[in-house]
Amino acid sequence: MAVKSGERERPVQSEIELIQQAQSGDREAFCLLARSYERRIHRLAFHYCQNRHDAEDLSQEVWLKAYRAIGGFRGESGFYTWLRQITINTFLNHKRGITMFAADKQAIRLGELVSLEDLGLAEPSRNGEAELHQQMLVEKVMESLGELTPQQRLIFLLKHCEGMTYDEISQACAVSAGTIKKALYRAVQKLRGHLGIEAAPAEAAPELQASGLRTD
């Protein structure tokens, strides 16, 4: 945005400086912080809600909570890690009556973030044709998230889109790592069934067996 005559352009500042200023009540500094992560938070909310209007509302709720809580940020974790925890808590506390349909949704390409093999839905591609086929299915996978329960959907997104470990998701969602693994396994199996992808129980079974969980 162009700077108007007579206005001083705000100097480029580090994230730490913006956080400190936001904690002192500088709304513009907080807005600059939000600008760095707003698309990422909205994308996560969209794939969780499966509805653009609900995603807008949920994202705004996250930012409002973050603004109110910024004074309590102590830098014990990265700012985005702190923000993501607020996002997860907001999702978990969201009203149960949220609509999980996609009448007005627009596909958000995630090819740059995940592949089918990363999602645990396909073997690594062996040739160009198979790779293209997998890329074409990535959007279908994300659109199929509505088939999952809210808990499964959130865990799936945290693992495969946010890249969190089982232990990190366990701590963030306040459930055991075993529960996380079981929910993720069921989510992948459900997505495979919905997409007509042949299940491969042997891929996940060892992981579940190691955690003492049954797959039935």
HURA-V839687 format. One record per pair of residues at least 24 apart in sequence whose C-alpha atoms are under 10 Angstrom apart, sorted by the first residue. I is the first residue (numbers start at 0). J is the second residue. D is the distance in whole Angstrom. If there is no record, write none. Layout:
BEGIN
((I;J;D) (I;J;D))
END
This chain:
BEGIN
((14;78;8) (15;74;9) (15;77;10) (15;78;9) (18;69;8) (18;70;9) (18;72;8) (18;73;10) (18;74;9) (18;78;9) (19;69;9) (19;70;9) (19;72;9) (21;66;8) (21;69;7) (21;70;8) (22;66;9) (22;67;10) (22;68;9) (22;69;6) (22;70;5) (22;71;8) (22;72;8) (23;69;9) (23;70;8) (24;66;9) (24;69;9) (24;70;9) (26;66;9) (29;62;10) (29;65;9) (29;66;7) (29;69;9) (30;62;10) (30;66;9) (32;78;9) (32;79;10) (33;62;8) (33;65;9) (33;66;9) (33;82;10) (35;79;10) (36;79;8) (36;82;9) (36;83;10) (37;61;10) (37;62;9) (39;83;10) (39;161;10) (40;79;10) (40;82;9) (40;83;8) (40;86;8) (42;107;8) (42;109;10) (42;160;10) (43;83;10) (43;86;9) (43;87;10) (43;153;9) (43;156;7) (43;157;9) (43;160;8) (43;161;9) (44;86;8) (44;87;10) (44;89;10) (44;90;8) (44;153;9) (44;156;10) (45;104;9) (45;105;10) (45;107;9) (46;104;10) (46;106;10) (46;107;9) (46;141;7) (46;142;8) (46;143;10) (46;144;7) (46;145;9) (46;152;8) (46;153;9) (46;156;8) (47;90;8) (47;99;9) (47;141;10) (47;144;8) (47;145;8) (47;147;10) (47;148;10) (47;149;7) (47;150;10) (47;151;10) (47;152;6) (47;153;6) (47;154;10) (47;155;10) (47;156;8) (48;90;9) (48;97;7) (48;98;7) (48;99;6) (48;100;8) (48;101;9) (48;144;9) (48;145;8) (48;149;8) (48;152;9) (48;153;10) (49;97;10) (49;98;8) (49;99;6) (49;100;6) (49;101;6) (49;102;9) (49;103;9) (49;104;7) (49;105;10) (49;141;9) (49;142;8) (49;143;9) (49;144;8) (49;145;6) (50;97;9) (50;98;7) (50;99;7) (50;100;6) (50;101;5) (50;102;8) (50;103;7) (50;104;6) (50;105;9) (50;145;10) (51;100;10) (51;101;8) (51;102;9) (51;103;7) (51;104;6) (51;105;8) (52;98;10) (52;103;9) (52;104;9) (53;97;7) (53;98;8) (53;99;9) (57;86;9) (57;89;8) (57;90;8) (57;93;8) (58;86;8) (58;89;9) (58;90;10) (60;85;10) (60;86;9) (60;89;7) (60;90;10) (60;93;10) (61;85;7) (61;86;6) (61;87;9) (61;88;9) (61;89;6) (61;90;9) (62;86;9) (64;89;9) (83;157;10) (83;161;9) (83;171;9) (84;168;10) (84;170;10) (84;171;6) (84;172;9) (85;171;9) (87;153;8) (87;154;10) (87;157;9) (87;168;10) (87;171;7) (87;172;7) (88;171;8) (88;172;8) (88;173;10) (90;149;9) (90;150;9) (90;153;8) (91;149;8) (91;150;8) (91;153;9) (91;172;8) (95;149;9) (97;149;10) (98;145;10) (99;144;9) (99;145;6) (99;146;9) (99;147;10) (99;148;10) (99;149;9) (100;142;10) (100;145;7) (100;146;10) (101;142;8) (101;143;10) (101;145;8) (104;142;9) (105;142;10) (106;138;7) (106;139;9) (106;141;8) (106;142;8) (107;138;7) (107;141;9) (107;142;9) (108;134;10) (108;135;10) (108;137;8) (108;138;6) (108;141;9) (109;134;9) (109;137;7) (109;138;7) (109;140;10) (109;141;8) (109;160;9) (110;134;7) (110;135;9) (110;136;10) (110;137;7) (110;138;8) (112;159;9) (112;160;7) (112;161;9) (112;162;10) (113;137;8) (113;159;7) (113;160;7) (113;161;10) (113;162;10) (114;138;10) (114;140;10) (114;159;9) (115;140;8) (117;158;10) (117;159;7) (117;160;9) (118;155;8) (118;156;10) (118;158;9) (118;159;6) (118;160;9) (118;187;8) (119;159;9) (119;183;10) (119;184;9) (119;187;7) (119;188;9) (119;190;10) (119;191;9) (119;199;10) (119;202;9) (119;203;9) (120;187;7) (120;188;8) (120;190;8) (120;191;6) (120;194;10) (120;196;7) (120;197;9) (120;198;8) (120;199;9) (121;191;9) (121;196;8) (121;197;9) (121;198;9) (121;199;9) (122;199;10) (122;202;10) (136;194;9) (139;190;10) (139;193;10) (139;194;8) (140;187;10) (140;190;7) (140;191;9) (140;193;9) (140;194;8) (141;190;9) (143;189;9) (143;190;7) (143;191;10) (143;193;7) (143;194;8) (144;186;9) (144;187;10) (144;189;9) (144;190;7) (144;193;10) (145;190;10) (146;186;9) (146;189;8) (146;190;7) (146;193;8) (147;182;10) (147;185;9) (147;186;6) (147;187;9) (147;189;7) (147;190;8) (148;182;9) (148;186;8) (150;179;9) (150;182;8) (150;183;9) (150;186;9) (151;179;9) (151;181;9) (151;182;6) (151;183;6) (151;184;9) (151;185;8) (151;186;6) (151;187;9) (151;189;10) (152;182;9) (152;183;9) (152;186;7) (153;182;10) (153;183;10) (154;179;7) (154;180;9) (154;182;7) (154;183;7) (154;186;9) (155;179;9) (155;180;10) (155;182;8) (155;183;6) (155;184;9) (155;186;7) (155;187;8) (156;183;10) (158;183;8) (159;183;10) (176;210;8) (177;206;10) (177;207;8) (177;209;10) (177;210;6) (177;211;8) (177;212;7) (178;210;9) (178;212;9) (180;206;8) (180;207;7) (180;210;8) (180;212;9) (181;206;10) (181;207;7) (181;210;9) (181;212;7) (181;213;8) (181;214;8) (184;214;8) (185;214;8) (185;215;10))
END
